[in-house]
Amino acid sequence: MFSDFECPACREFYLRTIRPVLKEYSSHGKVCVVYHEFPLRGHKYSRQAAQYTKAAQRLGRKQWTAVLDALCENQEKWHQDGSLDDTVFKALGADEYFRLKKLLLDPSIDTAIGSEIALGVKKEVNSTPTFFVYAIGREQKVVGVLPYPVLKDFFDRIVK
C-alpha cells in the first residue's frame, strides 16, 4: 500500500479497510500488509508524518499501529496546525515518544522514505491510496479506496 498521511482518502481507507485487515488477517499471519510511505509534494506535513511512522516501525508493531491510528484519527487537527508532536506523544506516552524522537535523528529514516517513493514512481503510483494485491501468482493494482467487505470477501475465498 502506498499512502500519504495528509490524504483524506488514505485516512478513510486506513480507518475503514486497512485497520480491520491488520486486525483480522495480518495479526493472525493470514495476510501480509506492506505499508509504503508516499508523501505527496503538496502536503505540508506528510513527509514529517511519514518520518514518525518509519521511526515507530523501528520501535515495534504495537507502537507503529498506535502512531498510524493517532495520525489518521487526528488528521484534521495536525493537518491544520502541524501538531504532529502532540498527536504522537499522546499515542505513545513519554518513554516511547522520546525513544522515537531519538530514532528520528537517524538519516536512514529519510533514506527509507525516499526509497519507498522511488518504488512507487517505478510502479506508476500517481495518486494515493494505491495498493497492490498479490495472490494466486498475480498482481492487481488498485487505485483509490476499496471497502473492507470487498477485501474481506476476497481474502476469505483465498486464505484458508
KOLVEX-377442 format. One record per residue (C-alpha): x, z, y; residue number from 1. Coordinates in steps of 0.001 Angstrom, whole numbers, plus 524288, in hexadecimal, padded with zeros to 5 digits. Layout:
% KOLVEX-377442
PT     X     Z     Y resi
PT     X     Z     Y  NUM
...
This chain:
% KOLVEX-377442
PT     X     Z     Y resi
PT 80000 80000 80000    1
PT 804F1 7FC5A 80D84    2
PT 7FF25 804ED 81808    3
PT 8004A 808CA 82656    4
PT 7FC55 81688 82A4A    5
PT 7F63E 8125A 8372B    6
PT 7EDE4 807F1 830B4    7
PT 7DFB3 80CA4 83009    8
PT 7DD13 8044F 823F5    9
PT 7E8FC 80A41 81D32   10
PT 7E3C2 817BB 8206D   11
PT 7D695 814B4 81A4F   12
PT 7DCC6 80E2A 80E8F   13
PT 7E578 819D7 80C0A   14
PT 7DADB 82414 80DD3   15
PT 7D002 81D01 8067A   16
PT 7D782 8156D 7FC0D   17
PT 7E5D5 818CF 7FA4B   18
PT 7E459 82799 7FAE9   19
PT 7DA6B 8276B 7EFAB   20
PT 7E33D 81DF0 7E826   21
PT 7EEA3 82760 7E9CE   22
PT 7E64C 832C1 7E52F   23
PT 7DF05 82C55 7D9F6   24
PT 7E8FD 822B0 7D4B4   25
PT 7F6A2 8244B 7DA28   26
PT 7F773 83304 7D841   27
PT 7F3DA 830EE 7C9E5   28
PT 7FE18 8265C 7C7D6   29
PT 7F401 81B8C 7C630   30
PT 7F74D 8139C 7D260   31
PT 803B1 812DD 7DA69   32
PT 80184 8120A 7E90D   33
PT 80D32 80D56 7F0E2   34
PT 80B56 80FC9 7FF4E   35
PT 81309 80750 808D2   36
PT 8142E 80A41 8172E   37
PT 810BD 7FE87 81F91   38
PT 81002 8036D 82D9E   39
PT 80AEA 7F8EA 83690   40
PT 81217 7F633 8434C   41
PT 80663 7F840 84C1D   42
PT 8041D 80624 84791   43
PT 80B55 8102A 84FAF   44
PT 80CA3 81B1F 84599   45
PT 80BC7 8142C 83889   46
PT 81A7E 81363 8364C   47
PT 81BD4 821F0 838ED   48
PT 81086 824CD 82FAF   49
PT 8174C 81C78 82561   50
PT 823AF 8247C 8274F   51
PT 81C11 83101 824E0   52
PT 81631 82C04 81843   53
PT 82336 826B5 81361   54
PT 8296A 833FE 815DA   55
PT 81DCC 83ADA 80F83   56
PT 81FA8 8328A 80344   57
PT 82D1E 8389D 801F7   58
PT 82716 84629 80242   59
PT 81DF8 842F7 7F6EB   60
PT 810E4 83D2A 7F348   61
PT 8091E 848E1 7F816   62
PT 80F74 84868 80583   63
PT 80E66 839A1 8062E   64
PT 7FFCB 839B6 8036B   65
PT 7FDD0 844F8 80D00   66
PT 80449 83CF3 817C1   67
PT 7FCBE 830A1 813F0   68
PT 7EFF9 83820 81444   69
PT 7F30C 83E81 82152   70
PT 7F743 831DF 827DB   71
PT 7EB45 82A85 82328   72
PT 7E188 83569 825A9   73
PT 7E6D4 837CD 8335C   74
PT 7EA37 829CE 83724   75
PT 7E0DD 829B1 842A7   76
PT 7E7E8 8352C 84906   77
PT 7F653 83216 846FF   78
PT 7F3F7 8239C 84973   79
PT 7EF9C 82733 8573A   80
PT 7F961 831C8 85AD3   81
PT 804D3 8303B 85165   82
PT 802F7 83DE5 84BC5   83
PT 8092B 83A75 83EB7   84
PT 81179 846BB 83E83   85
PT 8058D 84F60 84005   86
PT 7FE08 847DE 8359B   87
PT 80916 84865 82BAC   88
PT 80C57 856A6 82EA6   89
PT 7FE42 85A9B 82BC3   90
PT 7FE82 852D0 81F0E   91
PT 80B34 85876 819DD   92
PT 80D20 865CD 81FD5   93
PT 81984 86A73 8268C   94
PT 8234C 86A76 81B4A   95
PT 8200E 85CF7 81604   96
PT 81EA4 85764 823BF   97
PT 82C5A 85B9B 82797   98
PT 831CD 8562C 81AD0   99
PT 82B0D 8495C 81E19  100
PT 8308B 84944 82BEC  101
PT 83E57 84A44 8264C  102
PT 83B90 83EE1 81D42  103
PT 83729 836B1 828E0  104
PT 84532 83700 82DE0  105
PT 8499E 82F25 82207  106
PT 84B3C 820C2 82601  107
PT 84744 81C80 8184F  108
PT 83928 81FA4 81C14  109
PT 83913 8146E 825E2  110
PT 840B0 80BD7 81C8A  111
PT 83647 80DED 8121A  112
PT 82B62 80A92 81BAF  113
PT 832B7 7FE55 81FD4  114
PT 83412 7FA4D 81194  115
PT 82587 7FC2C 80F51  116
PT 82239 7F416 81B4E  117
PT 82B61 7E95A 8166A  118
PT 824DA 7E9BB 80909  119
PT 8178A 7E87F 80F8E  120
PT 81C25 7DCD6 81779  121
PT 82199 7D698 80B1B  122
PT 81490 7D8C1 8043A  123
PT 80D99 7D2AA 80FF2  124
PT 806C8 7DF12 81462  125
PT 800D6 7DB53 8216C  126
PT 7F751 7E681 82373  127
PT 7F47F 7F417 81E91  128
PT 7F007 7F8C9 8155C  129
PT 7F52B 7EF14 80B87  130
PT 7F74A 7F2F3 7FD7D  131
PT 7FB17 7ECC4 7F0C0  132
PT 7F543 7F00A 7E39D  133
PT 7FDF5 7ED78 7D7F0  134
PT 7F68F 7ED6E 7CB27  135
PT 7F5F2 7E5EA 7BE97  136
PT 8021B 7DE44 7C243  137
PT 7FC95 7D969 7CF2D  138
PT 7FDA5 7DCA0 7DD83  139
PT 7F1F5 7DC6A 7E6B6  140
PT 7F3BC 7DD73 7F56D  141
PT 7E89D 7E439 7FC8A  142
PT 7E7DA 7E42F 80B59  143
PT 7DF1C 7EE4F 811AF  144
PT 7D71F 7F99B 80CBE  145
PT 7D1E4 7F9F6 7FEED  146
PT 7C796 8043E 7FB9C  147
PT 7CB76 80E96 7F1C3  148
PT 7C06C 80B2A 7E826  149
PT 7C5E3 7FD60 7E6E7  150
PT 7D39B 80247 7E3B5  151
PT 7CE20 80CF2 7DAE5  152
PT 7C66E 802F6 7D318  153
PT 7D283 7FA64 7D1CF  154
PT 7DB59 805B6 7CDC8  155
PT 7D175 80AF0 7C412  156
PT 7D0FD 7FDB5 7BD6B  157
PT 7DFC0 7FC34 7BBF7  158
PT 7E4B4 80A3C 7BB18  159
PT 7E1E3 8110D 7AE69  160
